[in-house]
Amino acid sequence: ALLSPAVRDLSRRVRCVLDPEVEAGGPTTAETDSLEADVDRLFAEMGGRNYYELLSVAPDVDRKEMRSAYFVLSKRYHPDRAFGPRAAELRKKMEVIFMRLTRAYETLADAEQRAAYDAYIAEQIELWKIEQQLRVAAEISKKIEAPARAISRPVQARRGAVVKTIAPERRPPEKGAPVSSD
């Protein structure tokens, strides 16, 4: 009880490494599985992402929001989260991801480096802006079309009722019935 929390945590981790059967008191199995799946997915997709996509921010993000996004991601993918004898491979992947996140943040946080990087990926940024405009247009279109569809259904139903009243269906005369000249 006289030990500091840091020493108790270190002691718990050492016991866990020496005896994997000891309850680690760390993340649950579901959290670990979720982390492993996220690490595997990001590790596989990382090569095709630019720095903005890697940090999950828009190209026009301000420094404060970018810093916040970086801290959230760096906490999630920090290699120290993967400890224990069975986490060596996961830890290596997390080290690569963490280094790439840090490089992305450092590049985008510096005004000169960010300008050079933006010039390098200018075409991707233009495509991103166009995609944003298309998403906004699609949302507006959905908002406009939904009420229009709701209005048009009753109108079509009323038109059908009026047509049936004015011009009821004409059936061909039965065989042998006299033909009227209406």
C-alpha positions as CSV (number, residue, x, y, z in Angstrom):
1,A,0.0,0.0,0.0
2,L,3.0,2.3,0.3
3,L,3.9,1.9,-3.3
4,S,3.2,4.7,-5.8
5,P,0.7,4.0,-8.6
6,A,3.5,4.0,-11.2
7,V,5.4,1.3,-9.2
8,R,2.3,-0.7,-8.8
9,D,1.6,-0.5,-12.5
10,L,5.1,-1.5,-13.4
11,S,4.9,-4.4,-11.0
12,R,1.6,-5.6,-12.5
13,R,3.1,-5.4,-16.0
14,V,6.2,-7.4,-14.9
15,R,4.0,-10.1,-13.4
16,C,2.0,-10.2,-16.5
17,V,5.1,-10.7,-18.7
18,L,6.5,-13.4,-16.4
19,D,3.2,-15.2,-16.0
20,P,0.7,-14.6,-18.8
21,E,-2.0,-16.2,-16.8
22,V,-1.9,-13.4,-14.3
23,E,-4.8,-11.0,-14.8
24,A,-3.1,-7.9,-16.4
25,G,-5.9,-5.5,-15.4
26,G,-5.3,-3.8,-18.8
27,P,-7.6,-3.6,-21.7
28,T,-10.2,-6.2,-22.2
29,T,-10.1,-8.9,-24.8
30,A,-12.7,-7.0,-26.9
31,E,-10.7,-3.8,-26.7
32,T,-7.5,-5.6,-27.7
33,D,-9.2,-7.3,-30.6
34,S,-10.6,-4.0,-31.7
35,L,-7.2,-2.4,-31.5
36,E,-5.6,-5.2,-33.4
37,A,-8.2,-5.0,-36.2
38,D,-7.7,-1.2,-36.4
39,V,-3.9,-1.5,-36.5
40,D,-4.1,-4.2,-39.2
41,R,-6.5,-2.1,-41.3
42,L,-4.5,1.2,-40.9
43,F,-1.2,-0.6,-41.5
44,A,-2.5,-2.1,-44.7
45,E,-4.1,1.2,-46.0
46,M,-1.4,3.5,-44.8
47,G,0.7,3.5,-48.0
48,G,-2.2,4.9,-50.1
49,R,-3.1,7.7,-47.7
50,N,-1.8,11.3,-47.7
51,Y,-1.0,13.0,-44.5
52,Y,-4.4,14.6,-44.2
53,E,-6.2,11.3,-44.6
54,L,-3.8,9.7,-42.2
55,L,-4.7,12.2,-39.5
56,S,-8.4,12.1,-40.5
57,V,-8.5,15.9,-41.1
58,A,-9.6,18.1,-44.0
59,P,-6.9,19.9,-46.0
60,D,-8.2,23.3,-44.8
61,V,-8.1,22.3,-41.1
62,D,-6.6,24.8,-38.6
63,R,-3.6,24.0,-36.5
64,K,-5.6,23.5,-33.3
65,E,-8.0,20.9,-34.8
66,M,-5.0,19.1,-36.4
67,R,-3.2,18.9,-33.1
68,S,-6.3,17.5,-31.4
69,A,-6.7,14.9,-34.1
70,Y,-3.0,13.9,-33.8
71,F,-3.2,13.5,-30.0
72,V,-6.3,11.3,-30.3
73,L,-4.6,9.1,-32.9
74,S,-1.2,9.0,-31.3
75,K,-2.8,7.9,-28.0
76,R,-4.8,5.2,-29.8
77,Y,-1.8,3.9,-31.8
78,H,1.1,4.4,-29.4
79,P,3.3,1.4,-29.3
80,D,3.3,1.3,-25.5
81,R,-0.3,0.2,-25.6
82,A,0.8,-3.2,-26.9
83,F,2.7,-5.0,-24.1
84,G,3.1,-8.6,-23.2
85,P,4.9,-11.5,-24.8
86,R,2.3,-12.1,-27.5
87,A,2.1,-8.5,-28.7
88,A,5.5,-8.2,-30.4
89,E,4.1,-8.1,-34.0
90,L,1.3,-5.7,-33.0
91,R,3.9,-3.5,-31.4
92,K,6.0,-3.3,-34.5
93,K,3.0,-2.3,-36.6
94,M,2.0,0.3,-34.1
95,E,5.6,1.7,-34.1
96,V,5.4,2.2,-37.9
97,I,1.9,3.8,-37.7
98,F,3.0,6.0,-34.8
99,M,6.1,7.2,-36.7
100,R,4.0,8.0,-39.8
101,L,1.4,9.9,-37.7
102,T,4.2,11.9,-36.1
103,R,5.8,12.7,-39.4
104,A,2.4,13.7,-40.8
105,Y,1.7,16.0,-37.9
106,E,5.2,17.6,-37.9
107,T,5.0,18.2,-41.6
108,L,1.5,19.8,-41.5
109,A,2.2,21.8,-38.3
110,D,5.1,23.7,-39.9
111,A,3.8,26.4,-42.3
112,E,6.7,26.0,-44.8
113,Q,6.6,22.2,-44.9
114,R,2.8,22.3,-45.2
115,A,2.9,24.6,-48.2
116,A,5.4,22.4,-49.9
117,Y,3.4,19.3,-49.1
118,D,0.2,21.0,-50.3
119,A,1.9,21.9,-53.6
120,Y,3.0,18.3,-53.9
121,I,-0.5,16.9,-53.5
122,A,-2.5,19.8,-55.0
123,E,-4.4,17.6,-57.3
124,Q,-5.6,15.4,-54.5
125,I,-6.7,18.5,-52.5
126,E,-8.8,19.7,-55.5
127,L,-10.4,16.3,-55.8
128,W,-11.2,16.4,-52.1
129,K,-12.9,19.8,-52.5
130,I,-14.9,18.5,-55.5
131,E,-16.0,15.5,-53.4
132,Q,-17.1,17.8,-50.6
133,Q,-19.2,19.9,-53.0
134,L,-20.8,16.8,-54.4
135,R,-21.7,15.5,-51.0
136,V,-23.3,18.8,-50.0
137,A,-25.2,18.9,-53.3
138,A,-26.4,15.3,-52.8
139,E,-27.6,16.1,-49.3
140,I,-29.5,19.2,-50.5
141,S,-31.0,17.1,-53.3
142,K,-32.2,14.5,-50.9
143,K,-33.8,17.2,-48.7
144,I,-35.6,18.7,-51.7
145,E,-36.6,15.4,-53.3
146,A,-38.1,13.8,-50.2
147,P,-40.9,16.4,-49.7
148,A,-41.5,16.4,-53.5
149,R,-42.0,12.6,-53.6
150,A,-44.3,12.8,-50.6
151,I,-46.5,15.4,-52.3
152,S,-46.5,13.7,-55.7
153,R,-47.8,10.4,-54.5
154,P,-51.2,11.7,-53.3
155,V,-51.5,13.9,-56.4
156,Q,-51.0,10.9,-58.6
157,A,-53.5,8.9,-56.6
158,R,-56.1,11.7,-56.9
159,R,-55.5,12.0,-60.6
160,G,-56.1,8.3,-61.0
161,A,-59.4,8.6,-59.1
162,V,-60.5,11.5,-61.2
163,V,-59.7,9.7,-64.4
164,K,-61.6,6.6,-63.3
165,T,-64.6,8.8,-62.4
166,I,-64.6,10.7,-65.7
167,A,-63.8,7.9,-68.0
168,P,-64.5,4.5,-66.4
169,E,-62.8,1.6,-68.0
170,R,-64.5,0.4,-71.1
171,R,-64.7,-3.2,-71.6
172,P,-65.1,-4.8,-75.0
173,P,-68.6,-6.0,-75.6
174,E,-69.3,-9.6,-74.9
175,K,-69.9,-11.9,-77.8
176,G,-73.4,-11.7,-79.1
177,A,-74.2,-8.5,-77.1
178,P,-75.6,-5.5,-79.1
179,V,-73.0,-2.8,-79.8
180,S,-73.9,0.6,-78.6
181,S,-72.8,3.7,-80.4
182,D,-71.9,6.0,-77.5
